Amino acid sequence: MKDILHRKDRLIITTIELIDELGLQRLSTREIANREGVSEATLFRHYKNKNDLLIAVVDFYSKFDEDIFLTTRLKKLGPKESIYFLVKSTVEYYENYPAITAITQLMDVLKYEPDLTEKINEIINYRFRVIKELIDEAIDMGEIKPEINSEYLSDMIIGTIRELCLRWRIHRDFSLKERAEASIQMLLESFRI
């Protein structure tokens, strides 16, 4: 059983790397199997089709969100510190695993895959809800101006990270971590009481 799980995980990682290198349009089960050094039949023993493998990729991608959001709560940080921690942890993960950012940038495309629509919506809504709740807490605690719309500020935070991530994927001429941390700090400080 351990070998099966190990092989399944390797197929997911290889799929992510190929999406990063080739894009979703050029991704094929044949290329995944070749890169992994197995036959397509072996791949299909683990995943019934390409969509099934993409579901596993999206599950793998979203697992980090769950882990980091749980860690944030366990650390018992204040709401603003929690937002900083979430941003820092996420962009550190992206810098250490650049290929995963391809999945971040493909969320809009993947949501049109029938088997992935609900999953992608869950990920997007979960991220938004966590940030919004933290902003609402920061407003309640007097860390952010009470007249600030937490939905709009959540969009600004998430959008900033997403745009920086895209620019970093294209150019890689700046530190994603440094730029994201500075941008979010500047954004939150501008709404401080």
GIHU-V589884 format. One record per backbone hydrogen bond with DSSP energy under -0.5 kcal/mol. NH is the residue of the N-H (numbers start at 0). CO is the residue of the C=O. If there is no record, write none. Layout:
{{NH:CO} {NH:CO}}
This chain:
{{4:0} {5:1} {6:2} {7:3} {8:4} {9:5} {10:6} {11:7} {12:8} {13:9} {14:10} {15:11} {16:12} {17:13} {18:14} {19:15} {20:16} {21:17} {22:17} {22:18} {26:23} {31:27} {32:28} {33:29} {34:30} {35:31} {36:32} {36:33} {37:32} {42:38} {43:39} {44:40} {44:41} {45:41} {45:42} {46:42} {52:48} {53:49} {54:50} {55:51} {56:52} {57:53} {58:54} {59:55} {60:56} {61:57} {62:58} {63:59} {63:60} {64:60} {65:61} {66:62} {67:63} {68:64} {69:65} {70:66} {71:67} {72:68} {73:69} {74:70} {75:72} {76:71} {81:77} {82:78} {83:79} {84:80} {85:81} {86:82} {87:83} {88:84} {89:85} {90:86} {91:87} {92:88} {93:89} {94:90} {95:91} {96:92} {99:96} {100:97} {101:98} {102:99} {103:99} {104:100} {105:101} {106:102} {106:103} {109:105} {110:106} {111:108} {112:109} {113:111} {115:112} {116:112} {119:115} {120:116} {121:117} {122:118} {123:119} {124:120} {125:121} {126:122} {127:123} {128:124} {129:125} {130:126} {131:127} {132:128} {133:129} {134:130} {135:131} {136:132} {137:133} {138:134} {139:135} {140:136} {141:138} {142:137} {143:137} {144:190} {147:144} {149:147} {152:148} {153:149} {154:150} {155:151} {156:152} {157:153} {158:154} {159:155} {160:156} {161:157} {162:158} {163:159} {164:160} {165:161} {166:162} {167:163} {168:164} {169:165} {170:166} {171:166} {171:167} {175:173} {178:174} {179:175} {180:176} {181:177} {182:178} {183:179} {184:180} {185:181} {186:182} {187:183} {188:184} {189:185} {190:187} {191:188}}
